[in-house]
Amino acid sequence: QAPDEVERPRLDKRVAPTSSSRIFLHVVPAFDSPAELLVGNFEKVMKTTLAAYAPRLLKLSIDEIEVKIHCNVEGQAKKQGVRLMATSLEGKWLQTAGYLEYLDPVTGIGSTYCTISPDSGSDPEVCMLQPYRADNSLDTKRATARRIGTTYCYDFLGLLERAAIAEWQAHFDEMNQPAAMPEEILASTELALKADGSAVEPVDRLVGTNDVGMVAWDCVLKTPEYPEGRPIVIVANDCTYQSGSFGVREDDVFKKVSEYARAKGVPRVHLASNSGARIGLAEEVKPYFKVQWNDAANPSAGFDYLYLTEEDYKTLGEEVVIADKVDVDGETRYKLDSVIGKVNGIGVENLRGSGMIAGETSAAYEDIFTLSYVTGRSVGIGAYLNRLGQRVIQKDQGPIILTGFSALNKLLGREVYSSQDQLGGPQIMLPNGVAHVGVPDDQEGMAAVVKWLSFTPKTVDEMAPARPTADPVDRKVEFKPTSAPYDPRDFLAGTVDADGKKLAGFFDEGSFTEYHEQWGKSVVIGRARLGGMPVGAIAVETRLTETRIPADPANPASSETVLQQAGQVWFPDSAFKTAQALTDFNNGERLPVFIFANWRGFSGGTRDMFGEVLKYGAYIVDALRKHDAPVFVYIPPHGELRGGSWVVVDPTINEEMMEMYADCDSRGGILEPPGICDIKFRKPDLLKLMARNDPVIAELTEKMGSLSSEEDIKATQAEIEARQETLLPLYLQVAYEFADLHDRPGRMKAKGVIRDVVSWEDSRLYFYKRLKRRVAEFRVQKTFSALAGRKVERSEVNAKLEEVAKASSVDWEDDLAVAEWLDSSSDKVQAAAKDLAFDSVSEQFAQLLAPLDASQRSSLLSKLKE
């Protein structure tokens, strides 16, 4: 009800959209509980309340919630006043606090307010005389951020914490468990440049006292995947400091923060709201320079040069301008050649810094998990940082642009564009693949960040852990793909049929999250969980889809174009989308991937060949070759994988990581049966087939051999030909069936191009076991490689493990048994790793000794013994 009361006055035009709002509630009945317990209960209630209502509280600009209560004091008639606060005025968004209120004995008005917490007991900690802080710079900065449609950068920590709380609550609801959230879900330490600029270091300073437009935090976030906490580095533009523009100092902070994240191998999240590279002029020169006109009496004739008088030149100094000394009518002038300025960061040096952080972000994407949340406009280098970090969450009011619309209008000489959204709003950046996800507000944005992080490992050297799930891993996959077009999301996430019956999908219920939904619609990509283990998913759209190319307002002759794209076909955009998804799954995420392969091939028409479909198809091979986690290619029921589409996902691209499987009702081959029959089973072959199998033709043929009359032979031949024409369509279907027999899973397995035939209904449990084993093998392989001092190939690891497993009576062909054995037999695995490491080191040592003579070897061995 309180937010409703706040919303009513905000409908009045006299209330500024950026104004701050407060909620006050006075509870008259007294409580019997002690004050510190009431404060603790208030903190717990506010955690879930803020998580549930954060979007509305942000929309209404509510910066403070105050609840005044009273509690009975044992042995005293007087009641103790308690103020419970959730306030943003101290810097963090709606941070909870409790105060004991002491009244003036004369006036009865509150005179002293002392802080109290659940852990402080009944003793107050700090006392103050004023109940509320006067408006300060933080209010101004929040208003500035709200005016441009975003949230003040420091307040995002509170939103991130609320998003994590909501994720925890959803997890408890899924598991049907009581909510037992860990303490201090988010801990953060602000980072700032060292005095010498060599690195960043932790700082303890008041919120909003930063003197640079880039702020950063080293955070520990507790999530259902990592209840003990996971490190995250956040770097954010401060849009209230020179519009969030990138100057030299901002570039230095960004670079060092990114390097800090890379050195730790932890995720780096960029909160983007900026105005691009900072522009400026030498303000100290403005009041002094003069103009040499071609005709002083007629300025319209133009000017010759700008200059400084000798006095002004000496005042400014040689380091501020570059000028040539000239003498004009006895007056000494300094003709300006270049203006340098006293301030560093007003021109090309900012572009150099932009190039520096662009290169750093490109490197960071390859080394760690990078994610950008575009909360406000992101311009120029800001837009490039979003793209170079690849993964982008875009708010509805967060355009990603290279140049502002007004500047383009001036360039075009007329009013063409009316807003930044026309250039880089979600309606542009989501369909073109720059942005992965769109969100309506900043709370939803932080929820999307937490959701994405839930699929990523704590550090780049690990794989993300399994998350407890209530969905049984051994259940059947109830939705089955059909030969008719269907929505692939139904088998990924499950659906409800026409009768209202729930049909479970392949992945854990509620775990599938789609990304790039509006781009390359003939392919569906996302992240999900199988038995709690995070994975990447790529599936194929079987229905007809449409791609819309908007008209260009700058070209009156242009119009919107709608391109229809058939299902089961890779087009340039969907091929690029597939390659991009695989690269994202690998870099920083190291996600195992399931590719539900159902492609008939690539679109090879003139438009798509010109649109570089061949290039993007090759990108898929590049991405799979580099993938450093298990990849399972599975042809689903009624799915088919043919020609070039098979080639770009064949396991031989990356045999160490890739495996291919097929359902018993799937198909795989170079061409579809009609296509191959046009080449390899033509009409003469069909006629021979008829001659062998049709008794009528056989009888007529035999009859014709006994005829002597040419007229009778011609008549019989006509009968045979008529019979052949009648049977031709039927025998064509026979030929198709014969060709289809070559494309079935039985032949695929016999030829060794797939590992196994897996029935769709049982595929969930089968692949869970296989995935669990492959993930366990990956961790063991990492251990082997660390001890051996080199990368030990999977085949080498498995050969050693199989030997140890058989000695331990473990069935090497049982995926689940091997996975559980690897997880529970750390001592045996370590011993096997040390044995292999010893062999590896011995081999390397022998190679080093080989060039040495006997005396040198003896001397070296003696030194080693010492």
Backbone hydrogen bonds, N-H to C=O, Kabsch-Sander energy under -0.5 kcal/mol:
donor,donor_aa,acceptor,acceptor_aa,energy
5,E,1,Q,-1.8
6,V,2,A,-1.8
7,E,3,P,-2.1
8,R,4,D,-1.6
10,R,6,V,-0.9
11,L,7,E,-0.6
11,L,8,R,-1.7
12,D,9,P,-1.4
15,V,12,D,-1.8
16,A,14,R,-0.6
19,S,16,A,-1.7
21,S,61,S,-2.9
23,I,64,E,-2.5
25,L,66,E,-2.5
27,V,25,L,-0.6
27,V,68,K,-2.8
28,V,26,H,-0.7
31,F,70,H,-2.6
38,L,34,P,-1.8
39,V,35,A,-2.3
40,G,36,E,-1.9
41,N,37,L,-2.5
42,F,38,L,-2.2
43,E,39,V,-2.2
44,K,40,G,-1.9
45,V,41,N,-2.6
46,M,42,F,-2.7
47,K,43,E,-1.6
48,T,44,K,-1.3
49,T,45,V,-2.4
50,L,46,M,-2.9
51,A,47,K,-1.7
52,A,48,T,-1.8
53,Y,49,T,-2.3
54,A,50,L,-1.3
57,L,53,Y,-2.4
58,L,54,A,-2.5
59,K,55,P,-2.0
60,L,56,R,-2.1
61,S,58,L,-1.2
62,I,57,L,-2.4
63,D,21,S,-2.8
63,D,61,S,-0.7
64,E,21,S,-1.0
65,I,86,A,-2.4
66,E,23,I,-3.1
67,V,84,L,-2.8
68,K,25,L,-3.0
69,I,67,V,-0.6
69,I,82,V,-2.7
71,C,80,Q,-2.2
72,N,31,F,-3.2
73,V,78,K,-0.7
74,E,72,N,-0.5
76,Q,73,V,-2.2
80,Q,71,C,-2.7
81,G,79,K,-0.5
81,G,101,E,-0.8
82,V,69,I,-2.7
83,R,99,Y,-3.0
84,L,67,V,-3.1
84,L,82,V,-0.6
85,M,83,R,-0.6
85,M,97,A,-3.1
86,A,65,I,-2.3
87,T,95,Q,-2.5
88,S,63,D,-2.7
91,G,88,S,-1.5
95,Q,87,T,-2.6
95,Q,92,K,-0.9
97,A,85,M,-2.4
98,G,116,I,-0.6
99,Y,83,R,-2.3
100,L,114,C,-3.3
101,E,81,G,-2.9
102,Y,100,L,-0.5
102,Y,112,T,-2.8
104,D,109,I,-2.7
108,G,104,D,-2.5
111,S,102,Y,-2.9
112,T,102,Y,-1.7
113,Y,128,M,-2.8
114,C,100,L,-2.3
115,T,126,V,-3.1
116,I,98,G,-2.4
120,S,117,S,-1.3
123,D,120,S,-0.9
125,E,115,T,-2.4
128,M,113,Y,-2.3
139,D,136,N,-0.6
140,T,136,N,-1.4
141,K,137,S,-2.6
142,R,138,L,-2.7
143,A,139,D,-2.3
144,T,140,T,-2.2
145,A,141,K,-2.5
146,R,142,R,-2.6
147,R,143,A,-2.0
148,I,144,T,-1.1
149,G,146,R,-1.5
150,T,145,A,-2.5
155,D,152,Y,-1.5
156,F,152,Y,-0.6
156,F,153,C,-1.2
157,L,154,Y,-1.0
159,L,155,D,-1.7
160,L,156,F,-2.7
161,E,157,L,-2.0
162,R,158,G,-2.3
163,A,159,L,-2.3
164,A,160,L,-2.1
165,I,161,E,-2.2
166,A,162,R,-2.3
167,E,163,A,-2.0
168,W,164,A,-2.4
169,Q,165,I,-2.7
170,A,166,A,-2.3
171,H,167,E,-2.0
172,F,168,W,-2.6
173,D,169,Q,-2.3
174,E,170,A,-2.2
175,M,171,H,-2.4
176,N,172,F,-0.7
176,N,173,D,-0.5
177,Q,172,F,-2.5
180,A,178,P,-0.8
187,A,220,V,-2.2
189,T,218,D,-1.7
190,E,203,V,-0.5
191,L,216,A,-2.5
192,A,201,E,-2.3
194,K,199,A,-2.8
197,G,194,K,-1.6
201,E,192,A,-2.7
203,V,190,E,-2.5
205,R,203,V,-0.6
209,T,206,L,-1.7
215,V,236,A,-2.5
216,A,191,L,-0.7
217,W,234,I,-2.5
218,D,189,T,-3.0
219,C,217,W,-0.7
219,C,232,I,-3.3
220,V,187,A,-2.6
221,L,230,R,-2.8
222,K,185,I,-2.8
223,T,221,L,-0.6
223,T,226,Y,-1.4
229,G,226,Y,-1.9
230,R,221,L,-1.8
232,I,219,C,-2.3
233,V,267,P,-2.5
234,I,217,W,-2.4
234,I,232,I,-0.5
235,V,269,V,-2.6
236,A,215,V,-3.2
237,N,271,L,-2.2
238,D,213,G,-2.1
239,C,237,N,-1.0
241,Y,238,D,-1.9
242,Q,240,T,-0.7
244,G,238,D,-0.7
244,G,241,Y,-1.7
245,S,242,Q,-1.9
246,F,276,G,-2.6
247,G,245,S,-0.8
251,D,247,G,-2.5
252,D,248,V,-2.2
253,V,249,R,-2.4
254,F,250,E,-2.7
255,K,251,D,-2.6
256,K,252,D,-2.4
257,V,253,V,-2.5
258,S,254,F,-2.4
259,E,255,K,-2.5
260,Y,256,K,-2.0
261,A,257,V,-2.2
262,R,258,S,-2.5
263,A,259,E,-2.6
264,K,260,Y,-1.5
265,G,261,A,-1.3
266,V,261,A,-1.8
268,R,369,F,-2.9
269,V,233,V,-2.8
270,H,371,L,-2.9
271,L,235,V,-2.4
271,L,269,V,-0.5
272,A,270,H,-0.8
272,A,373,Y,-2.5
273,S,271,L,-0.5
274,N,377,R,-2.6
278,R,246,F,-2.6
280,G,346,I,-1.3
283,E,281,L,-1.5
285,V,282,A,-1.7
286,K,282,A,-1.1
288,Y,285,V,-1.8
289,F,285,V,-1.7
290,K,307,Y,-3.1
292,Q,305,Y,-2.9
293,W,291,V,-0.9
294,N,302,G,-2.5
295,D,302,G,-0.6
298,N,295,D,-2.0
301,A,298,N,-2.2
302,G,299,P,-2.2
304,D,292,Q,-3.8
305,Y,292,Q,-1.0
307,Y,290,K,-2.4
308,L,334,Y,-2.0
310,E,332,T,-0.9
313,Y,309,T,-2.7
314,K,310,E,-2.0
315,T,311,E,-1.9
316,L,312,D,-2.5
317,G,313,Y,-2.8
320,V,317,G,-1.2
321,V,317,G,-0.9
322,I,338,S,-3.1
323,A,321,V,-0.5
324,D,335,K,-2.7
326,V,333,R,-2.7
328,V,326,V,-0.5
328,V,331,E,-2.9
329,D,327,D,-0.5
331,E,328,V,-2.1
333,R,326,V,-3.2
333,R,331,E,-0.6
334,Y,308,L,-2.5
335,K,324,D,-3.0
335,K,333,R,-0.6
336,L,306,L,-2.4
337,D,322,I,-3.2
338,S,322,I,-2.1
340,I,320,V,-2.6
340,I,338,S,-0.6
341,G,320,V,-2.5
345,G,343,V,-0.6
350,N,347,G,-1.8
351,L,347,G,-0.9
352,R,348,V,-2.4
353,G,349,E,-1.9
354,S,350,N,-2.2
355,G,351,L,-2.4
356,M,352,R,-2.0
357,I,353,G,-2.3
358,A,354,S,-1.9
359,G,355,G,-2.2
360,E,356,M,-2.0
361,T,357,I,-2.3
362,S,358,A,-2.1
363,A,359,G,-2.1
364,A,360,E,-2.5
365,Y,361,T,-2.2
366,E,362,S,-1.0
367,D,363,A,-1.4
368,I,364,A,-3.2
370,T,368,I,-0.6
371,L,268,R,-2.0
372,S,391,R,-2.4
373,Y,270,H,-3.2
374,V,372,S,-0.6
374,V,393,I,-3.1
375,T,272,A,-1.5
375,T,373,Y,-1.1
376,G,272,A,-1.7
378,S,399,P,-2.5
380,G,401,I,-1.4
382,G,379,V,-2.6
384,Y,380,G,-2.1
385,L,381,I,-2.5
386,N,382,G,-1.7
387,R,383,A,-2.0
388,L,384,Y,-3.2
389,G,385,L,-2.0
390,Q,387,R,-1.1
391,R,389,G,-2.6
393,I,372,S,-2.8
394,Q,437,V,-2.9
395,K,374,V,-2.3
396,D,439,V,-1.9
398,G,395,K,-1.9
400,I,424,G,-2.4
401,I,378,S,-2.4
401,I,399,P,-0.7
408,L,404,G,-1.7
409,N,405,F,-2.3
410,K,406,S,-2.0
411,L,407,A,-1.9
412,L,408,L,-2.6
413,G,409,N,-1.4
414,R,409,N,-1.3
416,V,414,R,-1.2
422,Q,419,S,-0.5
423,L,420,Q,-1.4
424,G,420,Q,-2.1
425,G,421,D,-2.1
428,I,425,G,-2.2
429,M,425,G,-2.6
430,L,426,P,-2.0
432,N,428,I,-1.3
433,G,430,L,-0.9
434,V,429,M,-0.7
435,A,429,M,-2.6
436,H,392,V,-2.6
437,V,392,V,-1.4
439,V,394,Q,-2.0
445,G,441,D,-1.8
446,M,442,D,-2.4
447,A,443,Q,-2.0
448,A,444,E,-2.2
449,V,445,G,-1.9
450,V,446,M,-2.5
451,K,447,A,-2.4
452,W,448,A,-2.3
453,L,449,V,-2.6
454,S,450,V,-1.5
455,F,452,W,-1.7
456,T,453,L,-1.9
460,V,265,G,-2.1
462,E,459,T,-1.7
467,R,532,G,-2.6
475,R,472,P,-1.0
477,V,761,E,-1.6
478,E,476,K,-0.9
478,E,504,A,-0.9
479,F,504,A,-2.1
480,K,478,E,-0.5
490,D,487,D,-2.0
491,F,488,P,-0.6
492,L,488,P,-1.3
493,A,489,R,-2.7
494,G,489,R,-0.5
494,G,490,D,-1.2
495,T,503,L,-2.4
497,D,501,K,-2.7
500,G,497,D,-2.0
503,L,495,T,-3.5
504,A,502,K,-0.6
506,F,491,F,-3.3
507,F,492,L,-1.8
508,D,529,R,-3.0
511,S,508,D,-2.1
513,T,527,R,-3.0
515,Y,525,I,-2.0
516,H,436,H,-1.8
517,E,436,H,-0.6
519,W,516,H,-0.9
523,V,520,G,-2.0
524,V,539,A,-2.5
525,I,515,Y,-0.6
526,G,537,A,-2.0
527,R,513,T,-2.4
528,A,535,V,-2.5
530,L,533,M,-2.3
533,M,530,L,-1.6
535,V,528,A,-2.7
536,G,592,P,-3.2
537,A,526,G,-2.8
538,I,594,F,-2.4
539,A,524,V,-3.1
541,E,522,S,-2.0
542,T,486,Y,-0.9
545,T,565,Q,-2.8
547,T,563,L,-2.9
549,I,547,T,-0.5
549,I,561,T,-3.1
555,N,552,D,-2.1
558,S,555,N,-2.0
561,T,549,I,-2.7
563,L,547,T,-3.3
563,L,561,T,-0.6
564,Q,562,V,-0.5
565,Q,545,T,-3.2
568,Q,541,E,-2.3
569,V,566,A,-0.6
570,W,601,G,-2.2
571,F,569,V,-0.5
575,A,571,F,-2.8
576,F,572,P,-2.1
577,K,573,D,-2.3
578,T,574,S,-2.0
579,A,575,A,-2.3
580,Q,576,F,-2.9
581,A,577,K,-2.5
582,L,578,T,-2.3
583,T,579,A,-2.1
584,D,580,Q,-2.5
585,F,581,A,-2.9
586,N,582,L,-1.4
587,N,583,T,-2.9
588,G,586,N,-0.6
590,R,586,N,-1.3
591,L,585,F,-2.7
593,V,630,P,-2.4
594,F,536,G,-2.6
595,I,593,V,-0.5
595,I,632,F,-3.0
596,F,538,I,-3.1
596,F,594,F,-0.7
597,A,595,I,-1.5
597,A,634,Y,-1.0
600,R,568,Q,-3.4
601,G,568,Q,-0.6
603,S,570,W,-2.9
604,G,602,F,-0.7
609,M,605,G,-2.7
610,F,606,T,-2.4
611,G,607,R,-1.5
612,E,609,M,-1.3
613,V,608,D,-2.0
616,Y,612,E,-2.1
617,G,613,V,-2.1
618,A,614,L,-1.8
619,Y,615,K,-1.6
620,I,616,Y,-1.1
621,V,617,G,-1.0
622,D,618,A,-2.1
623,A,619,Y,-2.6
624,L,620,I,-2.3
625,R,621,V,-2.5
626,K,622,D,-1.3
627,H,623,A,-0.6
627,H,624,L,-0.7
631,V,657,M,-2.7
632,F,593,V,-3.3
633,V,631,V,-0.6
633,V,659,E,-3.1
634,Y,595,I,-2.9
634,Y,632,F,-0.6
635,I,661,Y,-1.9
638,H,665,D,-1.1
639,G,636,P,-2.2
641,L,667,R,-1.6
642,R,599,W,-1.6
643,G,669,G,-1.4
645,S,642,R,-1.6
646,W,642,R,-0.6
646,W,643,G,-0.9
647,V,643,G,-1.7
648,V,644,G,-1.9
649,V,646,W,-1.5
650,D,646,W,-0.6
650,D,647,V,-1.0
653,I,650,D,-2.0
654,N,651,P,-1.3
655,E,652,T,-0.5
657,M,654,N,-1.5
658,M,654,N,-2.8
659,E,631,V,-2.2
661,Y,633,V,-3.2
662,A,756,D,-1.3
663,D,635,I,-2.5
666,S,663,D,-1.8
667,R,639,G,-2.0
668,G,743,D,-2.0
669,G,641,L,-1.7
675,G,672,E,-0.6
676,I,672,E,-2.3
677,C,673,P,-2.4
678,D,674,P,-1.5
679,I,675,G,-0.6
679,I,676,I,-0.7
680,K,676,I,-3.8
681,F,677,C,-1.5
685,D,682,R,-0.5
686,L,682,R,-1.9
687,L,683,K,-2.7
688,K,684,P,-1.9
689,L,685,D,-1.9
690,M,686,L,-2.3
691,A,687,L,-2.5
692,R,688,K,-1.6
693,N,689,L,-1.4
694,D,690,M,-3.3
698,A,694,D,-2.0
699,E,695,P,-2.5
700,L,696,V,-2.6
701,T,697,I,-2.5
702,E,698,A,-2.1
703,K,699,E,-2.5
704,M,700,L,-2.4
705,G,701,T,-1.1
706,S,702,E,-0.6
706,S,703,K,-1.4
707,L,704,M,-0.7
713,I,709,S,-2.3
714,K,710,E,-2.4
715,A,711,E,-1.9
716,T,712,D,-2.3
717,Q,713,I,-2.8
718,A,714,K,-2.0
719,E,715,A,-1.7
720,I,716,T,-2.4
721,E,717,Q,-2.5
722,A,718,A,-2.3
723,R,719,E,-2.3
724,Q,720,I,-2.6
725,E,721,E,-2.4
726,T,722,A,-1.8
727,L,723,R,-2.3
728,L,724,Q,-1.7
731,Y,727,L,-2.7
732,L,728,L,-1.9
733,Q,729,P,-1.3
734,V,730,L,-1.5
735,A,731,Y,-2.4
736,Y,732,L,-2.3
737,E,733,Q,-2.4
738,F,734,V,-2.4
739,A,735,A,-2.7
740,D,736,Y,-2.8
741,L,737,E,-1.7
742,H,738,F,-0.5
742,H,739,A,-1.3
743,D,740,D,-1.7
744,R,741,L,-0.6
747,R,744,R,-0.9
748,M,744,R,-1.8
749,K,745,P,-2.8
750,A,746,G,-2.1
751,K,747,R,-2.2
752,G,749,K,-1.2
753,V,748,M,-2.1
754,I,748,M,-0.8
755,R,660,M,-3.5
756,D,660,M,-0.7
758,V,662,A,-2.1
758,V,756,D,-0.6
763,S,760,W,-1.4
766,Y,762,D,-2.0
767,F,763,S,-2.8
768,Y,764,R,-1.8
769,K,765,L,-2.2
770,R,766,Y,-2.1
771,L,767,F,-3.0
772,K,768,Y,-2.7
773,R,769,K,-2.0
774,R,770,R,-2.6
775,V,771,L,-2.7
776,A,772,K,-2.0
777,E,773,R,-2.9
778,F,774,R,-2.1
779,R,775,V,-1.9
780,V,776,A,-2.0
781,Q,777,E,-2.9
782,K,778,F,-2.0
783,T,779,R,-1.8
784,F,780,V,-2.8
785,S,781,Q,-2.5
786,A,782,K,-2.1
787,L,783,T,-2.0
788,A,784,F,-2.3
789,G,785,S,-1.3
790,R,785,S,-1.1
792,V,790,R,-0.6
793,E,791,K,-0.6
797,V,793,E,-2.1
798,N,794,R,-3.1
799,A,795,S,-1.9
800,K,796,E,-1.5
801,L,797,V,-2.7
802,E,798,N,-3.0
803,E,799,A,-1.3
804,V,800,K,-1.7
805,A,801,L,-3.2
806,K,802,E,-2.4
807,A,803,E,-1.3
808,S,804,V,-1.0
808,S,805,A,-0.5
809,S,806,K,-1.4
810,V,805,A,-2.5
812,W,810,V,-0.7
814,D,811,D,-1.6
815,D,813,E,-0.9
818,V,814,D,-2.5
819,A,815,D,-2.5
820,E,816,L,-2.6
821,W,817,A,-2.2
822,L,818,V,-2.7
823,D,819,A,-1.9
824,S,820,E,-1.7
825,S,821,W,-1.9
829,V,825,S,-2.4
830,Q,826,S,-2.8
831,A,827,D,-2.3
832,A,828,K,-2.5
833,A,829,V,-2.6
834,K,830,Q,-2.4
835,D,831,A,-2.2
836,L,832,A,-2.4
837,A,833,A,-2.5
838,F,834,K,-2.6
839,D,835,D,-2.2
840,S,836,L,-2.5
841,V,837,A,-3.1
842,S,838,F,-2.6
843,E,839,D,-2.2
844,Q,840,S,-2.3
845,F,841,V,-2.9
846,A,842,S,-2.5
847,Q,843,E,-1.8
848,L,844,Q,-1.7
849,L,845,F,-2.1
850,A,846,A,-1.5
852,L,849,L,-1.7
857,R,853,D,-2.3
858,S,854,A,-2.3
859,S,855,S,-2.4
860,L,856,Q,-2.5
861,L,857,R,-2.7
862,S,858,S,-1.9
863,K,859,S,-2.0
864,L,860,L,-2.1
865,K,861,L,-1.9
866,E,862,S,-1.5
